[in-house]
Amino acid sequence: MKIAVAADERTGVAHAVVDELRKRGHEPIVHGALSDSERDDWAWASEAAARDVADGRAEQGIVCCWTGTGASIAANKVPGIRAALCADSETAAGARKWNDANVLALSLRTTSEALLGEILDAWFEAGPSDDAADVENVRHLDEI
């Protein structure tokens, strides 16, 4: 699976995310500080990754900044993106299941490599719910 990845700094788990995705057989498309040719500010980097997802160049995205908050806000500005800031595996699983999140936002400050593995396990193992109420909620997001 192609996954757009953005970080505004080469710190914390920024490189570990890319390495872990490759180990899992995914193809990362890097943005921001992870690219030698792009602006590394969180708003621009996260937008670039989110646009890859929205435009179909990537199936999912992962955006990172110091807290993860700015990255998630920037990604969510792109129509069709449902970015979720996840600090643990249960939140990641729930974001995929109930919110059909297509972009994972992570904090470079608080996400350890061990926690990263758990979050990615949960993210990739979970899928969108087919419960009518969950589907209706996600569909309504496009109307807001």
N, C-alpha and C positions, 0 to 999 in steps of 0.2 A: 504494500500500500504506500502511496506517496503521501508524505506528511510534511506540511510546511512548518518550519520551526523558526522562531524569532527570539532574540535576546538583545537587550540593550547594553549588556556588559559581558565580557568573557570572564565571569566569576561564578562561584557557587557551582550549581549543576548544569550550567549552560552547555559545556562540552559533553557532559555525561548524558544529557538528553539525546544528543545526536548519536553518540556511541551506542547507547542502549537501544535506540530505534534500529540502528544497523544490525546489532546482534539479534534483534527480533525479526529480521528480514524485511524491514521497511526501508523506503528510500526517502531520506530527509531532503527537503528543499530549504536551504538556509537563508536567513535574512538578518539584517541589522549587524550587530557586532560579530556574528558568526560568518558573515560574508566580508570579503575584502573590498567590495565595491559599492556597498550601500550605506546610507545614513543609519547610525546606530541608536538614535533616540527612540525611546520606547513607543511613542505614538506612531512614528513612521514604520518602525520595524514590525510592530504588531499589526498595523494596517496591511502591510505587504503580505504577511502570512495569511491574514483573514481573507484578503482578496484572492489569494491562490485557492482557498477553499470555496469561496463564493463563486468563482469563475470556473471551477472544475479542474484546475491544474493539480490540486491536491484533494484527497478524500477527507482529511482531517488536519487540524493544526494544533500546535503547542506554542504558546507565547509566554515569555518570561521577562520579568523585571524585578527590581529589588523586593517589592512587596507582592507583586503579581496583580495588584489592583489596577494600576494604570494600563497594563497590558490587556487586561480583560475589558476595561472600559473602551479602549481604542478598538479592539477586535469587534466588540458588540455594536460599534457604530456602522459597521459594514452590513448592508442588508443581507439577510439570510444566515447570518452568523449567530450562533448561540454559544457564547464563550462562558465557561464556568471556572471560577477560581477555586481550586481544590487543594486543601492542605492535608488530606488523608484519603485513604482508599475507599472508605464508605461514602464520602462526599463524591468522589470520582465515579463510583458505581451508580450512585443516585442521579448524578448529573446526566450520565448516558441513558439510564433507564427512564426516568421521569421527564427529563427536559430535552432528550435527544440532542445533547450538547455535541457540537462538532469541532469545538476548539477548547483545549485544556489550557488554563492559565496557571502558572506556577510562580512561587516566590523564590528568587535566587538566594534570599537571605535565610529562609527557614526550611527549605527542602533539602534534606540530606540524601545521599546516594541510596541508602537503604530505603528510605521513605519513597524516593522516586520510583524504585522498582515496584513497590507495593501499589503506588498510585497507578502506574502504567499497567500493571497486571489487572487491576480492577477496571480501568478505563477500557482496555481492549477486550476483556472478558464479558463486559456488560453490553447490552444492545438496547435499542429503544423498546419501550413497552408497547404492546398492542392493545392495552386496555383503552376502551373508547374515551374515557375521561382524560387520560394522559394524551392521547392522540389529539383530542379536541383542544386541550390547553396549548400544545405545541403549535397546532394550526393557527390558533388565535394570535400567537406572537407575530405572525405575518400581517395581521390586521391592525395591530397596535401602531 
